[in-house]
Amino acid sequence: MENNNFISLQGKVEGAVEFSHSVLDEDFYKFMLNVSRLSGVVDSLPVTVSKRLLENTELNDGDRIALTGQLRSYNKYQENRTRLILTAFAKSIEEVHDEENPNNVLLNGYVCKSPTYRKTPFGREITDVIIAVNRAFNRSDYIPTICWGKNALLCRDLPVGANVLIKGRLQSREYTKRLGEDFEVRTAYEVSVGEIEEIS
């Protein structure tokens, strides 16, 4: 199952490393990693890491690092509803000086909800697909993905349960949420799909 879910990121640590949570007497910490796209846009991405991994690695604001691990998801109860939270779970971290291939994701999972197809005001085609990726102990991570152009057309009619292989990158995207009379800017995290293939 280790091969079902892989992410590698290179970027700059933003801010402090903070305590996140504990599971079975193991402490986990979180921080944000700024990862540059070829276009120059910077994605600020959430990372979770075990305290054990940090024992020999001191991370400070501005450090350039490379990490490998998996994408993990969990539900967070917020504002009387449950939100799906996505994070890069680091299994290795090292200091780097150059950023090469800074953002790669590989997923092998199953369509768990009917894809949502739409067009932007400029006519660009988009399909949103949520993928369930299995991991050990009968757990699964539910990972939102977004497909563009020909990939959007390819996957808009995928049936629930279809097994797909995805290559892409993790991205952050701001959107505006209406809350009664007010509006709030939020950040969504999703995998932007570069390649998608249905596995028979």
C-alpha positions as CSV (number, residue, x, y, z in Angstrom):
1,M,0.0,0.0,0.0
2,E,3.0,2.3,0.3
3,N,3.0,2.5,-3.5
4,N,-0.6,3.7,-3.6
5,N,0.1,7.1,-2.2
6,F,3.3,9.1,-2.7
7,I,4.2,12.7,-2.5
8,S,7.5,14.6,-2.8
9,L,7.9,18.3,-2.1
10,Q,10.7,20.8,-2.1
11,G,10.2,24.3,-0.8
12,K,10.8,26.8,2.0
13,V,9.5,26.5,5.5
14,E,7.0,29.3,6.4
15,G,6.6,30.2,10.0
16,A,7.1,28.1,13.1
17,V,6.7,24.3,13.5
18,E,3.7,23.8,15.9
19,F,2.3,21.0,17.9
20,S,-0.7,19.3,16.1
21,H,-2.0,16.3,18.0
22,S,-1.1,13.0,19.7
23,V,-2.0,9.4,18.6
24,L,-1.1,6.4,20.8
25,D,1.5,8.4,22.8
26,E,3.2,9.7,19.6
27,D,3.3,13.5,19.1
28,F,2.8,15.1,15.7
29,Y,3.7,18.6,14.5
30,K,2.6,20.8,11.6
31,F,4.1,23.5,9.5
32,M,3.5,25.2,6.2
33,L,5.8,24.7,3.2
34,N,6.0,27.3,0.3
35,V,6.4,25.4,-3.0
36,S,7.0,27.3,-6.2
37,R,5.3,26.4,-9.5
38,L,7.0,26.9,-12.9
39,S,4.6,29.9,-13.4
40,G,6.1,31.6,-10.3
41,V,2.9,31.1,-8.3
42,V,3.7,29.8,-4.8
43,D,1.5,27.2,-3.1
44,S,1.5,27.3,0.7
45,L,1.0,23.6,1.7
46,P,0.3,22.0,5.1
47,V,2.8,19.4,6.3
48,T,2.4,17.0,9.2
49,V,5.4,15.3,10.8
50,S,6.1,12.9,13.7
51,K,8.2,14.2,16.6
52,R,10.5,11.2,16.1
53,L,11.4,12.6,12.6
54,L,12.2,16.0,14.1
55,E,14.6,14.7,16.8
56,N,17.5,14.9,14.4
57,T,16.1,17.7,12.2
58,E,15.7,21.3,13.4
59,L,13.3,23.2,11.1
60,N,13.2,27.0,11.1
61,D,11.4,29.6,9.2
62,G,13.0,30.1,5.8
63,D,14.8,26.7,5.7
64,R,14.8,25.0,2.3
65,I,13.9,21.3,2.5
66,A,12.9,18.3,0.5
67,L,10.4,15.8,1.9
68,T,8.8,12.6,0.8
69,G,5.7,10.9,2.3
70,Q,2.0,10.4,1.7
71,L,-1.1,12.6,1.3
72,R,-3.4,12.1,4.3
73,S,-6.9,13.3,5.0
74,Y,-9.0,13.7,8.1
75,N,-12.3,15.2,9.0
76,K,-12.4,18.3,11.2
77,Y,-15.7,19.5,12.8
78,Q,-16.0,23.2,12.2
79,E,-18.9,25.7,12.1
80,N,-21.5,22.9,12.6
81,R,-20.2,20.9,9.7
82,T,-17.4,18.5,8.9
83,R,-14.6,19.7,6.6
84,L,-12.1,17.4,4.9
85,I,-8.6,18.5,5.7
86,L,-5.6,17.5,3.5
87,T,-2.0,17.4,4.6
88,A,1.3,16.1,3.3
89,F,2.5,13.5,5.9
90,A,6.3,13.6,5.9
91,K,8.3,10.3,6.2
92,S,11.7,11.8,5.3
93,I,13.0,15.4,5.4
94,E,16.4,16.8,4.3
95,E,17.9,20.2,3.8
96,V,18.4,21.2,0.1
97,H,19.7,24.2,-1.7
98,D,18.2,23.8,-5.2
99,E,14.6,23.1,-6.0
100,E,14.2,20.4,-8.7
101,N,10.9,18.8,-9.5
102,P,9.5,20.4,-6.3
103,N,6.0,19.0,-6.3
104,N,5.1,15.4,-7.4
105,V,2.1,13.3,-6.4
106,L,1.3,9.7,-7.4
107,L,-2.0,8.1,-6.3
108,N,-3.6,4.8,-7.0
109,G,-7.2,4.8,-5.7
110,Y,-10.9,4.6,-6.4
111,V,-13.5,7.1,-7.4
112,C,-15.7,7.4,-4.3
113,K,-18.3,10.0,-5.5
114,S,-19.7,10.9,-8.9
115,P,-17.4,13.4,-10.6
116,T,-18.5,17.0,-10.9
117,Y,-18.1,18.5,-14.3
118,R,-18.3,22.3,-14.9
119,K,-17.0,25.1,-17.1
120,T,-15.4,28.3,-16.0
121,P,-16.8,31.7,-17.1
122,F,-14.0,31.6,-19.7
123,G,-15.2,28.2,-21.0
124,R,-12.4,26.1,-19.5
125,E,-13.6,22.6,-18.6
126,I,-13.0,21.3,-15.1
127,T,-13.9,18.0,-13.4
128,D,-13.6,17.5,-9.6
129,V,-13.0,13.9,-8.5
130,I,-12.6,12.6,-4.9
131,I,-10.3,9.5,-4.8
132,A,-10.3,7.0,-1.9
133,V,-6.7,5.7,-1.4
134,N,-6.3,2.6,0.8
135,R,-3.7,2.4,3.5
136,A,-2.9,0.0,6.3
137,F,-5.3,-1.1,9.1
138,N,-8.4,-0.8,6.9
139,R,-8.0,3.0,6.7
140,S,-8.5,5.2,3.6
141,D,-7.6,8.7,2.7
142,Y,-10.1,10.7,0.7
143,I,-8.3,13.1,-1.6
144,P,-9.9,15.8,-3.7
145,T,-8.5,16.1,-7.2
146,I,-9.1,18.6,-10.0
147,C,-8.8,17.8,-13.7
148,W,-8.6,20.3,-16.6
149,G,-9.2,20.2,-20.3
150,K,-8.9,16.8,-21.9
151,N,-8.5,15.2,-18.5
152,A,-11.7,16.8,-17.4
153,L,-13.5,15.2,-20.4
154,L,-11.8,11.9,-19.8
155,C,-12.9,11.5,-16.2
156,R,-16.3,13.3,-16.0
157,D,-18.2,10.0,-16.6
158,L,-16.0,7.8,-14.5
159,P,-18.3,5.5,-12.4
160,V,-18.1,5.3,-8.6
161,G,-15.6,2.5,-7.8
162,A,-13.4,3.0,-10.9
163,N,-9.8,2.3,-10.1
164,V,-7.6,5.2,-11.4
165,L,-3.9,6.1,-11.4
166,I,-3.1,9.8,-11.0
167,K,0.0,11.8,-11.5
168,G,-0.1,15.5,-10.5
169,R,0.8,18.0,-7.9
170,L,-0.6,19.3,-4.6
171,Q,-1.9,22.9,-4.8
172,S,-3.5,25.5,-2.7
173,R,-6.4,27.6,-4.0
174,E,-8.2,30.5,-2.4
175,Y,-12.0,30.8,-2.6
176,T,-14.7,33.0,-1.1
177,K,-17.3,31.4,1.2
178,R,-20.5,33.2,2.0
179,L,-21.5,33.1,5.7
180,G,-24.9,34.7,6.1
181,E,-24.3,38.4,5.3
182,D,-20.6,38.1,5.4
183,F,-17.9,36.6,3.1
184,E,-14.8,34.7,4.2
185,V,-11.7,33.9,2.1
186,R,-10.7,30.3,2.6
187,T,-8.0,28.0,1.3
188,A,-8.6,24.6,-0.4
189,Y,-6.0,22.0,-1.0
190,E,-6.3,19.5,-3.8
191,V,-4.3,17.5,-6.3
192,S,-4.1,19.2,-9.7
193,V,-4.1,16.2,-12.2
194,G,-1.5,16.1,-14.9
195,E,-2.2,12.5,-16.0
196,I,-5.1,10.1,-15.2
197,E,-5.6,6.6,-16.3
198,E,-8.4,4.1,-15.5
199,I,-7.0,0.7,-14.5
200,S,-9.1,-2.2,-15.7
